[in-house]
Amino acid sequence: MGCGAPTSTPSDQNLYATCLIDGPKTDKPLREIIGSLLYASMLSRPDISFATAYLSRFQEKATIHHWNLALKILKYLHSTESLGIRYSSRAQQGVLSYSDASYASSPEDRRSTTGYVVLRQGGAILWNSQRQLTTATSTAESETISCSAATRALVWTSGLLRELGHEVTPLLKVDNTATLALAESHKRHASSKHFQIKIHHIRRHVELGDIKLAYVPSEEQVADILNKPLTKTRFIELRSQLGISEQPIRNEHN
């Protein structure tokens, strides 16, 4: 099978519509390809995490449209095989993280999608793109769920670094002011009663000094690449923020 014309993104902005189109069922080995894509997305290619995670929802009812999306992701990987995560000793020494949610973005059930990334030495070291288990009833709720998931990841990361002799206080950037207000205030809000556990989880780790929270404008939200389909320009911009760049060619000597 030829690779065809190169492509610069793993999915298009019409991803949701394409995946929901009824079409002929396929007996192609989609499950096997998705397994391989998930492996790559979890280990070294966060730029395909969202497209792969979304595609994996349709394994039981796959059509030719899903097969074509899998081929597009493979074509993207082939077109960008020289890309990889680069870390630099000259980059920031601390731990920086971004969390975001795409509210009610799944058209099939209106659940939101969580995305977060943890950066160290200029490159991503931990990331996640996942449909939320519950249906959030507000943007604040979906963002708080994502923030709580990122908090768990940061507490684990800082604990690991501490064992290696590096004392760090991770900075978590969120673009939702309501989530920040809920995490930093001890006032009870009736509208957030049903997700208070998530709020208390974040607040406790802030008070313990395990993490710091900060606001980031939506246009600078790096985790966008992990929870929604993007334009080509935006995708490439955020991909570079993950530390993904061309890797130097190494000469091998016998």
C-alpha positions as CSV (number, residue, x, y, z in Angstrom):
1,M,0.0,0.0,0.0
2,G,1.5,3.3,-1.0
3,C,1.7,6.2,1.4
4,G,0.2,8.7,-1.0
5,A,0.6,12.5,-0.7
6,P,2.2,13.7,2.6
7,T,-0.1,15.3,5.2
8,S,0.8,17.8,7.9
9,T,-1.9,16.9,10.4
10,P,-3.3,13.6,11.8
11,S,-6.9,14.7,11.4
12,D,-9.1,17.5,9.9
13,Q,-11.4,19.9,11.6
14,N,-14.3,17.9,10.3
15,L,-13.2,14.9,12.3
16,Y,-16.4,14.6,14.3
17,A,-18.6,14.7,11.3
18,T,-16.5,12.2,9.4
19,C,-16.5,9.7,12.2
20,L,-20.3,9.8,12.6
21,I,-21.1,9.4,9.0
22,D,-22.9,6.1,8.3
23,G,-21.0,4.0,5.8
24,P,-20.2,0.4,4.8
25,K,-18.6,-1.7,7.6
26,T,-15.0,-2.6,7.1
27,D,-13.2,-5.9,7.8
28,K,-9.8,-4.2,7.7
29,P,-7.5,-4.8,10.6
30,L,-8.5,-1.5,12.3
31,R,-8.2,-2.8,15.8
32,E,-4.5,-3.8,15.3
33,I,-3.7,-0.4,13.7
34,I,-5.3,1.4,16.6
35,G,-3.3,-0.6,19.1
36,S,-0.1,0.4,17.4
37,L,-1.1,4.0,17.2
38,L,-2.0,4.1,20.8
39,Y,1.4,2.6,21.7
40,A,3.1,5.4,19.7
41,S,0.9,8.1,21.1
42,M,1.6,7.1,24.7
43,L,5.4,6.8,24.3
44,S,6.7,9.4,22.0
45,R,4.1,11.1,19.8
46,P,1.6,13.2,21.8
47,D,0.7,15.0,18.6
48,I,-1.4,12.0,17.5
49,S,-3.0,11.4,20.9
50,F,-6.3,13.1,20.3
51,A,-7.0,11.7,16.9
52,T,-6.0,8.2,18.0
53,A,-8.0,8.3,21.2
54,Y,-11.1,9.6,19.3
55,L,-10.7,6.9,16.6
56,S,-10.4,4.2,19.2
57,R,-14.0,4.8,20.3
58,F,-15.3,3.3,17.1
59,Q,-13.6,-0.1,17.1
60,E,-16.8,-2.0,17.7
61,K,-18.7,-0.3,14.8
62,A,-15.9,0.6,12.4
63,T,-16.8,1.8,8.9
64,I,-14.7,2.7,5.9
65,H,-14.6,6.3,7.2
66,H,-12.8,5.1,10.4
67,W,-10.4,3.1,8.3
68,N,-9.6,6.1,6.2
69,L,-8.9,8.1,9.4
70,A,-6.5,5.4,10.6
71,L,-4.7,5.6,7.3
72,K,-4.5,9.4,7.5
73,I,-2.8,9.1,11.0
74,L,-0.4,6.6,9.6
75,K,0.3,8.9,6.6
76,Y,0.9,11.7,9.0
77,L,3.4,9.7,11.0
78,H,5.2,8.7,7.7
79,S,5.3,12.3,6.6
80,T,6.8,13.4,10.0
81,E,9.0,10.4,10.8
82,S,11.9,12.8,11.5
83,L,10.0,14.5,14.3
84,G,10.6,13.7,17.9
85,I,10.5,15.2,21.4
86,R,13.7,17.2,22.1
87,Y,14.8,18.0,25.6
88,S,17.4,20.7,26.3
89,S,19.5,21.4,29.4
90,R,19.1,25.1,28.6
91,A,15.3,25.0,28.8
92,Q,13.3,25.7,32.0
93,Q,14.4,23.6,34.9
94,G,11.1,23.3,36.7
95,V,7.9,21.4,35.7
96,L,5.3,23.2,33.7
97,S,1.9,21.8,32.9
98,Y,-1.2,22.8,31.0
99,S,-4.7,21.3,31.5
100,D,-7.8,22.0,29.4
101,A,-11.2,20.5,28.5
102,S,-13.3,20.6,25.4
103,Y,-16.7,21.0,26.8
104,A,-19.5,18.6,25.5
105,S,-17.3,18.1,22.4
106,S,-18.2,14.4,21.8
107,P,-21.2,14.7,19.4
108,E,-22.2,11.1,20.1
109,D,-22.8,11.6,23.9
110,R,-21.9,15.2,24.7
111,R,-19.2,14.2,27.1
112,S,-16.2,16.5,27.4
113,T,-12.6,15.6,26.6
114,T,-9.7,16.1,29.0
115,G,-6.3,17.1,27.8
116,Y,-3.2,17.8,29.8
117,V,0.6,17.8,29.3
118,V,3.5,18.0,31.6
119,L,6.7,19.6,30.3
120,R,10.3,19.3,31.6
121,Q,13.5,20.6,30.0
122,G,11.5,22.0,27.1
123,G,9.7,18.8,26.1
124,A,6.6,16.8,27.0
125,I,7.3,14.0,29.6
126,L,3.7,13.1,30.4
127,W,0.4,13.7,28.5
128,N,-3.2,12.5,28.2
129,S,-6.2,12.8,25.9
130,Q,-9.3,11.1,27.2
131,R,-13.0,11.4,27.1
132,Q,-14.4,12.2,30.6
133,L,-16.2,9.4,32.4
134,T,-19.1,11.6,33.4
135,T,-21.2,14.2,31.5
136,A,-20.2,17.6,32.7
137,T,-23.0,20.1,32.9
138,S,-20.9,23.2,32.6
139,T,-17.6,24.4,31.3
140,A,-16.3,25.0,34.8
141,E,-17.1,21.4,35.7
142,S,-15.3,19.9,32.7
143,E,-12.3,22.1,33.2
144,T,-12.1,21.2,36.9
145,I,-12.2,17.5,36.0
146,S,-9.3,18.1,33.7
147,C,-7.4,20.1,36.3
148,S,-7.9,17.4,38.9
149,A,-6.5,14.8,36.5
150,A,-3.5,17.0,35.7
151,T,-3.0,17.5,39.5
152,R,-2.7,13.8,40.0
153,A,-0.2,13.5,37.2
154,L,1.9,16.4,38.7
155,V,1.9,15.0,42.2
156,W,3.2,11.7,40.8
157,T,5.8,13.4,38.6
158,S,7.1,15.6,41.4
159,G,7.3,12.6,43.7
160,L,9.4,10.7,41.2
161,L,11.7,13.7,40.6
162,R,12.1,14.1,44.4
163,E,13.3,10.5,44.6
164,L,15.8,11.4,42.0
165,G,17.1,14.3,44.0
166,H,15.1,17.1,42.3
167,E,12.9,19.3,44.4
168,V,10.3,21.0,42.2
169,T,6.9,22.6,42.6
170,P,5.0,22.1,39.4
171,L,3.2,25.1,37.8
172,L,-0.2,24.1,36.3
173,K,-1.7,26.6,33.8
174,V,-5.5,26.7,33.3
175,D,-7.5,29.0,31.0
176,N,-10.7,28.8,32.9
177,T,-11.1,31.5,35.6
178,A,-14.0,29.7,37.3
179,T,-11.9,26.7,37.9
180,L,-9.1,28.8,39.4
181,A,-11.6,30.7,41.6
182,L,-13.2,27.4,42.9
183,A,-9.7,25.9,43.6
184,E,-8.5,29.0,45.5
185,S,-11.7,29.8,47.5
186,H,-13.2,28.1,50.5
187,K,-16.6,29.4,49.8
188,R,-19.3,26.8,48.9
189,H,-21.0,27.3,45.6
190,A,-24.3,25.5,45.0
191,S,-23.6,25.2,41.3
192,S,-20.5,23.2,41.9
193,K,-21.8,20.9,44.7
194,H,-21.8,17.8,42.4
195,F,-18.1,18.1,41.7
196,Q,-16.8,19.3,45.0
197,I,-14.5,16.3,45.4
198,K,-12.5,17.4,42.4
199,I,-12.3,20.9,43.7
200,H,-11.2,19.8,47.2
201,H,-8.5,17.5,45.6
202,I,-7.0,20.4,43.7
203,R,-7.3,22.8,46.6
204,R,-5.6,20.4,49.0
205,H,-2.5,20.0,46.8
206,V,-2.3,23.8,46.3
207,E,-2.4,24.4,50.1
208,L,0.2,21.7,50.7
209,G,2.5,23.4,48.2
210,D,2.5,20.4,45.9
211,I,1.5,22.5,42.9
212,K,0.9,26.1,41.9
213,L,-2.0,27.3,39.7
214,A,-1.9,30.1,37.2
215,Y,-4.1,31.5,34.5
216,V,-3.1,31.2,30.8
217,P,-5.0,32.9,28.0
218,S,-6.8,30.4,25.7
219,E,-4.6,31.3,22.7
220,E,-1.6,30.1,24.7
221,Q,-3.2,26.9,26.0
222,V,-0.9,24.2,24.8
223,A,-3.3,21.4,25.9
224,D,-5.7,22.4,23.1
225,I,-3.8,19.9,20.9
226,L,-4.9,17.1,23.1
227,N,-8.7,17.7,23.2
228,K,-10.0,18.9,19.9
229,P,-9.3,19.0,16.2
230,L,-7.4,22.0,15.1
231,T,-6.5,24.0,12.0
232,K,-3.2,23.2,10.4
233,T,-1.6,26.4,11.6
234,R,-2.7,26.0,15.2
235,F,-1.8,22.4,15.3
236,I,1.8,23.0,14.1
237,E,2.2,25.9,16.5
238,L,1.1,23.8,19.5
239,R,3.1,20.7,18.4
240,S,6.2,22.8,18.7
241,Q,5.2,23.8,22.2
242,L,5.3,20.2,23.1
243,G,8.9,20.1,22.3
244,I,8.4,18.2,19.1
245,S,10.9,19.1,16.4
246,E,13.2,17.7,13.7
247,Q,15.7,15.4,15.2
248,P,19.4,15.6,14.3
249,I,20.6,12.9,11.9
250,R,23.3,10.8,13.6
251,N,26.0,9.2,11.6
252,E,26.6,5.6,12.5
253,H,30.2,4.4,12.3
254,N,31.1,0.7,12.3
